[in-house]
Amino acid sequence: MEIVVRLDVMLALRKMKSRELAAQIGISEQNLSLLKSGKVKGIRFETLAKICEVLECQPGDLLEAVAGNETPN
């Protein structure tokens, strides 16, 4: 099982640029890019909560658990 980050999908749905989200939640664009690509080992709940607040979504809208051999939607 792996966790797939759907942040890019939510940004597109909200018509928001990564740069704008990074500024609003107080992290660097580079760190946000790493999070979007799934190249991080974890995320602080505080950061996740800020993202959800700005994007008006739930954590489950951003993260999805998929079986290792499944192709994400």
N, C-alpha and C positions, 0 to 999 in steps of 0.2 A: 504494500500500500504506500502511496506517495501523496503528498499534498501539492496541488496545483494552484498557483496564484492567478486569480482572474481580475487583477487590478486593471489591466489594460482594457478589458471589456467594460468594466464599470466606468472608467474614464471616458470611453467612447460614448456610452449611453448618456453620460452627464455633459457631453461636449466640453470636456475640460482637458487642458494640457497638463502634462506631468509637471512642468515648471510651476504652474499655478498651484497645484496640489502641494508640491514640495514646500513652497513658500508659506502656504496656509497652515501646514502641520509642523513646520519648523525643522525639516530635515533637508539634507543636500539633494540636489537632482541626481547625483551619482548614486547615493544610497537608495533613493526611490527607484532608480533604474535597476539596481541589483535586486530589489524586492520584486519589481514587476517581472523580471526574468526568472525568478525562483532560485537565484544563486545565493540565497542567504540560508543560514541554518536555523534562524528563528526571528521572531518579531516581538517586540515588547507590547504588552497589552495596552499600555498607554498610547503607543504609536498607532496600533490597530484601532483603538477607540477614536482617536483624532481623525483618522482616515474615514471611518464610518460616519462620524459627525459631519465632516465636510461633504462627503458624497451622499449623505442621507441614505445609508444602507446598513445592512447587518453583516457581521463577520462572515456568515455563510454565503453572502453574495460575492465575497472576495476570495474565499478559500474553498477548495473542493478536494475531497479524498477520493483517489481513483486507484484501482488495482494496478499493480506494476505493469501488466501487459495490456491494459486498456488504453485506447487513444482518447484523450480528453476531448470534450465537445467544443 
